[in-house]
Amino acid sequence: MATRPDPVEESLVRDYPRAVWNKLNKALREYRMLREGQRIAVCVSGGPASLMLALCMQRLRRYGYTPFEAVFVHISDDGHDVEALLAARGIALTVLPGVPSEDALLRAAKSLGCDTIALGHCFDDVIETVLGSVLYAGHLASILPKGRSEAVPDVEIIRPLCLVRASDILDWRDRNALPCVPAARMTPDPAQRAATAALLARLRERSTAIDRNIFRSLENVNLRTLLSYELDGVRRDFLANHAAGITNHGTRAGEGRR
């Protein structure tokens, strides 16, 4: 007898095909997050984004074109509520003791034989990091769709929800009346993050393109227009190009644009 699909999982493709499911698959495809034979530790904190991530990865494992393995992992000293929450959705959770952090998750993934961890960062996390790094840290930085850590370099990090908006995640949670578990955010300064989110909310009142433009700015960086930047451990600044007569467009002064 066939197992009846979980209605909350089905809601991802039935009620949120454009807002969630298509954006998830776009991120997986454009940023080449999945590969055949991959063993992924899906990190579940108990919050709505991590629960959405778990159900998305479960569905991809079942119906997706790229075969991969998934292990669902939670790190805390008391993960019974999260374990019960996922069990209700047909997902077995591996609960490990400790304080949740990216490094702890990477080490846990490696101990479980995984070569990848999947984190639940969403679109809002990306743009808030960009804005917050400029305002509070004095540098330009972002959360990338995938990457590696110096702590455990042989385990890759992917963020499949990086194109999905937080408002759609919360709407999905409320539509399905999900009893999500409060989760500690792995952020160094929650107050700064909250202030950045509040600033973005005010900016959105002036323009609906604010979020999209911040994200697009990460795809349209001209290094020659920056005062300085670091690449491969070498710090460069605009003075070298200026001394060589190179314009912001990469041409020599007087040559015109290429």
Order of alpha helices (4+ residues) and beta strands (2+ residues): alpha-alpha-beta-alpha-beta-alpha-beta-alpha-beta-alpha-beta-beta-alpha-alpha-alpha-beta-beta-alpha
